[in-house]
Amino acid sequence: MSESPATILLIDDHPLLRQGIKQLIDMEDDMDVAGEASNAADGIRLATELEPDLILMDLNMPEMDGLEATRLIRQQGETVPIIALSAHVGEQEIDGFIKAGMNDVLRKPFREDQLFCVLDKWIA
């Protein structure tokens, strides 16, 4: 009997990006997209409800950004790895992401192999 697949929560306000990532992950036997959110508030709720193994979080969303959402998820005691998705990130900003509670950064645009490299790094 095999272990159940690792569950991933996608939080990004761009539906096309969420759809593309979901399609890639759904092709893998050992990973599954447990839920999707188009905004930070829904993402925070789903993080608690679904208890995913990993969260992919867009940094730039309207109303609440990914950094604030990460802080709120961490305040709830969640220790799930959170990976930032951003097209606008410099090396100097990564320290701020880590201090906010994020575990890693995946820069947009990214290739399929880069996505799976980060996922494999944080899903044990």
N, C-alpha and C positions, 0 to 999 in steps of 0.2 A: 504494500500500500504506500503510495507516495504522499508527501507532505502537501498541504494545501498551498496554492500559489500566494506569493507576497501581494498584499493589497496596496494600491497607490491611489491617492486623492489628488486630482488635478484642479488647481485654482488659478484661472486665467480668464481675463475678460474677452479674449479673442476666440470665438467659436471654432474657427478654422484651425488654429494652433492646437486647441484641445482635441479636436477630432483627429488630427494627424498623429498626435502623441498617443491617443487612445488606440488608434489602429495599429501602430507599431507595437505597443505593449500587449495588445490582445493577441498578437501573433505568437507571443512567447508562452510556453507552457508553465513557467515558474512565476509569472507575474500576471496581475489582473487589475484593471482600473475599477476600484470600488465605488468611486463617485466623482462627480464633476461639479464645480461651482464657477459661476461667471463673475462673482464678486467676493470680497473678503468676508463680509458678514455671513454669507451662506457657507463659505469655506470653513470659518471658525466653528459654525454649528455642525457641519459634517465631520470635521476633525474629531469632535467629541462623540458624535453618534456612531460613526463608522469605525473608529479606532484603527486607522490605516497603519500599515508598516512604514510608509513613507509619504511625504507630501511634496508635490511640485508646486511652487508658489510664485506667481508673477509678482514682480516688485511694483510695477506701475499700473495701478488700477484706479478707476474713479472712486470717489467717496472715501475709501480707506486703502492705503497702500499695503504692500506685502510685508513691510517691516513692522508696521503697527499690528497687522493681523498675527504675525509671528509672535510679537510680544504678548498679545492677548492669549494665544494658544499656550505659550509657556507659562503664563500666570495661572492657567487652569491646571498646571502640573503635567501637561503632556510632554513626553520626552522623545516622541517620534522624530526621526530625521526630517528636516525641512530643507529642501533644495530651492534656492532662488533662481528664477528665470528672468533674465533681463538683457535687453539689447544695449543698455546704457550703464555700463559698470566699468570703473577703472580700478586698478590695483589698490589705490588708497581707500576706496569705499568698502572693500571686502572686510576689513576689520570691523567696520560699523555693522555689517550684516551679521558677522559672527557674534558680536556683542549683543545684538538684538535677539539672538537665539537660533539663527540659521546655521546649518551645518556645512553647506557648500554652495557654489554658484555655477550655473550652466548659462553660458552667454549665448543669446540669440543673435543670428541664426546658428543653429547647431546641426551637426550631422547625426545620423542614426547611431553610428558607433560611439559618438561622444555621449549621447543620451544613455546608452546602455553601459558605458564605462562608469558613469556617475551612479546609475541605479545599482549596478553590481557592487560598487564600492560601499554603499550604505545599506543594502539589503543583505543580511547575513543568513 
